[in-house]
Amino acid sequence: MLAIRLQRVGRKGFATYRISVQEAQRHPSSGRIVAFVGSYNPHTKEANIQVETAQKYLDNGAQPSPRVVKLLKDAGVKLPKWVVKSAPKAKAVRHSDKLRKNQPSVEAA
């Protein structure tokens, strides 16, 4: 099975990523790479994606990682129905009963 995932490249402290299609059971840095679909620079938030190539691999069943799903969707690639689009994470608040807005209102005497 193939996976579309990010592969880290670049120097120490300044990562850039390649969007690669590779075997899903292998590690991103050591697995056999089938194709490069694009690149992503997290510092400038710029993604260069070859839409036709990415669409071809998605139609043939390649599984994209959650971050790649977001990048492909922003680039305008039509995602199949079976691709899971993750919802934004809700921030967990510990001890919410201690917050001022959750305390009973005290009227001034």
N, C-alpha and C positions, 0 to 999 in steps of 0.2 A: 504494500500500500504506500502511496506517496503522500507527502505532507508539504504544505507551503508554509515556510517559517522564516524567521529572521536569523541571519547568520552575522555575528559580530565581526567587524573589521575595523581598522583604524588604529591609531596609536593609543597609548595608555592615557586614560583620563579624557579622551575625546573619541568616543565610540561613534561609528556609523554602521549601518546595517545593510546587508544585501537581502533581498527577498528571493529565496531560493526554493526550488522544488527538489526534494530529495526523499530518500527512503525514510519512512516514519519510525522504524525501529532503531535507527542509528542516531548517534549524537550529532548535533548541528555542525560541529567543527570537523568531524571525522567521517561523516556519512558520504556515500557516493552522490554527487550532485547531478541531477538530470538536466536542470536548466536554471538560469537566472531570469527572474521575472521583473526585477526592478531594484531600487535602492531607497533607503530611508535615512534621513539625517534628523535625529531627534533634537538637535540644537536649534535648527531653523524650522523644524516641523515640515520639511520639504520631502515629498515622496514622488519618485519617478517610477511609474509602473507601466509596463507594456501590457495594455488592456487586452489585446487579442490573444496573447500568449497565456496570460493568467486565466482568461475565459476558457481557453482550450483545455487546460489542466483541470479546472474546476468541473467542466462538463464530463471529463473522464474520471472523476471521483477523487481528486486530490483533496485532502482535508486541510483547511487553513487553520492556523493558530488564532486565538482570540484577538491578538493585536493586529494580525494580518487581515482578519475580517474587517476590522475598523478601517484600515488603510485602503483595502480594496473597495469598500463601500464609498469612501470619500473620493476615490478615483473614478467612480462611475461604472464599476464592474457589476454585472447582473449576477447576484448570488443565487444558487439553487435553494429550493425550499428546505432541504435537509441541513443547511448550514445553521449552526446555533449562534444567534446574535445575543451576546451577553448584555444584561442590563447594567446600568451604572451602579457601583457599589454604594450601599447606604452606610453612612458613617455611624458606628456604634457609639452610644453614649453610656458610660458607666455611671451608676448612681444617679439616674435621672430624677429620682424622687427628691434629691437634695438641691436641685436647681431652683432658683428664685421664682421662675415662671410657673413651677409646679407646686409651690407652697400655697396654702390657703391664704386668701387675702385677709389682712388685719386692718380693721377700720380704726382711724385715729379717734381717740376719745377726747 
